[in-house]
Amino acid sequence: MLDSRARLLLKALVERYIADGHPVGSRTLSKASGLELSPATIRNVMSDLEDLGLIVSPHTSAGRIPTARGYRLFVDTMLTTQRDPFSAAAHMARIAPDQPQKVISNAAHMLSSLSQFVGVVMAPRRTSVFKHIEFLRLSEKRFLVIIVSPDGDVQNRVIFTEADYTASQLVEASNFLNSHYAGMAIEEVRERLKNEVEALRGEIAALMQEAVLVSSEAIESRDEVVVSGERNLLAISDFSSDMGNLRKLFDLFEQKAQLMRLLDVSSRAEGVRIYIGGESQVIPYQELSVVTAPYEVDGQVVGTLGVIGPMRMPYEKMIHIVDITSKLVSTALSHSK
């Protein structure tokens, strides 16, 4: 499709534009490429690249900038990722084995701070199963329910009851739930409690039913997608000049449904995936690029994480950040159980 000269000039143009954000003219391109070509020759090659839809001239400048198609060709055929063997070790402490929700949150913050864009992490897929339940009396008719999931995540919910309960009644209720129902899906526990409630003392049964209800809500309410660094977009000139666009992007991060679909699709692919412009067909914003990678627990893919930023992003660096973070999250979650 392109001869070696055109490829070199396109590569130099994309790298220069990513670095400083200014449209690239023929004189600048001549210096950046290292090729000894006349300005007229370079202009001819740039015209050919424009005809192929790889670069475009903004209205305000005689220089050129890459199109989504130009970025795609650059990423697919011209990118060389250099791996730093010390990077993973340097950041390992930021994503240490911990409760899964803490690991996910730390990973989103790390992606955001390293990339200076938006970090997103899809929480591990899970079923609404509890491993352990405890009760703590806070005051009269007010209790804390502590729910531990099989993956070690801890959720707390406060409940208000019609009757008051003694410490021994709270122990009795938690012992019954843990010995009879631990490891079952919450929905199944709820059904069995309805049928077995006659066999239990009425007051304790009411407490247990309330606990199972809030447990279900707690497990299901955990964030499916954790987003960090949305405000970084305000500092990016590609977005900051267009408030309408910014508003749409913030809506995207707030609603999360489109993000969920994109990350779910990405989790079915191996390794790092790059979506440029509207390629994903899930996030229909031409100005955005997304770099994602799946993460695993004990060898099974359970979620996806990534970086969202402008098309004008340093792809080599983003690939490296996302790849390392996915490996750190996989290690932390596999050792946190």
C-alpha positions, 0 to 999 in steps of 0.5 A: 500500500505504501512505499518505504518513503511514505511509511517513514514520513507517516511514522514521523508525522504521527510521532511528531503530532502525538508529541506536541499536538501541532499540525505538521508541515513539510519543513518540520516533517523533513527534519523529523524524518531524517530524510533528505528530501525537497519540500516539494517531494514531501508535499507530494507524498503528504498529498498521496497520504491525504488521498489515502485517508491517512492524514488530513489538513485542519481548516486552520493550518497548512500542516497535517494531522493523522486520521483514525485510519492513519493512527491504525496503520501506525499502531498495526505496522510501525509501533515498536514496544520497548519493555522495561523489566523494572516497571512492574516491580516498581509499581507492585506495591501499588497493587498488592494482594487485598480485598478484590474491590480494593485491588480494582480501585487501586488499579484504576487509580494507577492506570489514571496516574501513569497515563494521565488519562482515564483509567477503567477497570471492570470488576471480576465477574461474580455470583451473588454468594456469601461465605460468611455473615456477622451481626454487630449491635450499634444501638437499640434496633440498629445493627451492622451486617457484615457480609464476606463474599467467597472472593474475600470482599467485605461489605457492610450494611446497617439495618433497622429492625422492629424488635431489638436483639441481644448479643446471644441472639445475634450470634445464634442468627449468624451461626444458623446462616453460616452453618446452613447457607454459606456458599449458596446463592443469595436467591436460594437462601431467600427461598429456603428461609421462607420455607424453613421460617416456621422451624425458627423462632419468629424474631430471629427469622425476621432478623435473618430475612432482613440480613439476607435481603441487604446481603443481596443488595450489597453484593449486587451494588458493587461497582461493575466498572471503576473509573478514575481520572475523568478530570484529566480530560480537562487538561487535554487540549483535544477536548478542553476547547469543546465543552459539548464534547466534554459533557458527552464524555463525562456522561459516558463515564457516569452512565457506565453501560457503554463502558461495560459493553466495551470491556466485556467485548475486550475480555474475550480477546487475548492480550492488549487491544487498541480501539481507535476513534469509533472502531469499537462501535460500542463507544461512538466517539471519534475523538477517543482511543481505548487501550484494554487488556484482560486480567485473570484469577488462577488462569481464568479471565474474569475482567478487563481494564484499560486506558481511555484518552484522545486519539493523540495518545502515546500508544507505545507507553499506553500499551506498556502501562495497560499490559503491566497493570493487567499482570499486577492485578492478575497476580494480586487477585490470585494471591488475595484469597 
